[in-house]
Amino acid sequence: MQQVNTYLAVANVSASMEFLERAFAFTRGVVLPDTDGQVRYAEMRHGDSVIMLVRRGDPATASGGAAALYTYVTDVDPAAAEA
């Protein structure tokens, strides 16, 4: 997995997954449906890169339904202090 990863907040996760597959040859990783069967979270992979798709405005997601970037660090406390 890459050091920096992206959450995209989209209106329709399923449609976005299909677009990324057709247009850019992404493959599916983890896909989580809601109780109504609609996809609420998906990981789309291209090589070592991952784009995470969440429903825009979904407060139950890690980003609160907003687009976000995150990075992996060895030690969170020094990285946060530096930021």
Secondary structure, DSSP 8 states (H G I E B T S, - for coil): --SEEEEEEES-HHHHHHHHHHHH--EEEEEEE-TTS-EEEEEEEETTEEEEEEETT-TTSTTTTS-EEEE--S-HHHHHHH-
